[in-house]
Amino acid sequence: MATVDLVMPKMGESIMEATILKWHKKPGDAVRMDETVLEIATDKVDSEVPSTEEGIIQELLFKENDVVPVGATIARIKTDVSEAINEGSAEYNIQPQEEAEIFVQSKSVTAPPPASQPNVAAPSSNGNRFYSPLVLNIAAQESVSLTELERLPGTGNEGRVTKKDILDYVNRRKSGKGQGFETSIRHQELRAQNDQPSSINVEENRGLSTVNSQRSTLPSGNVEIIEMDRMRRMISEHMVRSKQTSAHVTSFSEADVTNMVMWREKVKKDFEKREGTKITYTPLFIEAVVRCIKKFPIVNSSVDGDRIILKRDINIGMATALPNGNLIVPVIKNADQLNLVGLAKQVNNLADNGRNNKLRPEDIDGGTFTLTNVGTFGSLMGTPIINQPQVAILAVGMIKKRPVVIETPHGDSIAIRHMMYLSLSYDHRIVDGSVGATFLTAVANELENFNADREY
């Protein structure tokens, strides 16, 4: 009887592992080709994993909430359906679960040594150790420092710290059994700070003795405590990391977008009837951004140490609000190769899929520049945070009628125009203020000089 392995799929260049959220099948269940077997989550998106064969689930090799490396076998499927059914369901409903349990337990044989043995050397770290978003979230919630993580032995692939490793460490620390290991780590931190003023060392030692009491302190008064959901925790970590990574600078400009507004009002009904999709302002903004990126390619890059990586592809991410208030950034790939109709269809499809939780991992991977429309929520302007590893993000504010001075060959006059503020946050490590401001002005000029007689 043929048995096929179902593996954790590759979901983007930077994604090395995923967390199993929910199994839709159990051992003994029949499964069709492309039928969903499980749901997984990465630091970018939730996704479903379909079956690659038709048959019967023989065994599940991981449990829900396990973090699994890309390429690892997560389940096995018997493809001879008729033979599998004849053998009876007992084999597949009982035995495979036992086998799966044995498999998972065997992975934990090399668990970290008990914290009561503080003399056991923790693995060294060169600062480039990989941590999954789940591990980082747990570390942040439990006030586990990066130094502690780096010295924590890992039982995962290539010595990575797994969810079980960090939870075991946290439990030992809370129970007092991990005091030796934690204190050893803290002493190493303090020794590394010997070149600092002695008052700092005093504060560090005081913090060591009070850390447990601080961790259990709850806010007083009439409050409500709301646990962040998984996506909100990932957004939080991503935003903080961006501020710590990039030297943020924000420049502002404004644009008279009257011609654009009037053109859209004129063509929107015919556009939807002819193309089967709505024309919003977003594809018009993206069209202008793409033209300016070609003139200022440095804003379409990333930083790798002391190297600047210029991106030849122009992949525009568009920040999209979800019904639960969270934010996701689907990406329009090769936006410079699409006309306005193509951009409109991509924008609407990605936005709809995002709101309905139907985005695929590849839909949010590979962005090189991000656009966020804060005007959608009534904001005049914003100071957006760079979407790492990009180096710039443009925010467009609400389009609002205002009286402005119009310069003409016959003199100045005051008129009611549709005005919009733009703000560009950029990484000052590689984008100088002159370049960032000039790029932003170029985008504003593109919008102001919109051809009101154009065809779409």
Protein Blocks (a to p, Z undefined) as FASTA:
>chain_A
ZZdddddddebjklmbdcdfbdcbdehiacdehiafbdcddfkbccddddfbdcddfbdc
bdehiacdehiafbdcdfblmlmmmnopklmmmmmmmmmmmmmmmmmmmgccdfklmmbc
cdddehiaccdfklmmmmmmnopafklmmmpccfbehhiacfklmmmmmmmmmnopmmmm
mmmmmmmmmmmmmmpcfklmmmmmmmmmmmmmmmmpccedjdddddddfklmmmmmmmmm
mmmmpccddddddddfklmmmmmmmmmmmmmmmnopacdfklmmmmmmmmmmmmmmmlmc
cdehjaccddfbdcdddddddfkopacddddehkllpcfklmmmmmmmmmmmmmnopacf
klmgoiabdcddfklnopabdcdddddfbfbdcddddddddddddddfkbccdddddddd
ddddddfklmcfklmmmmmmmmmmmmmmpcfkbcZZ
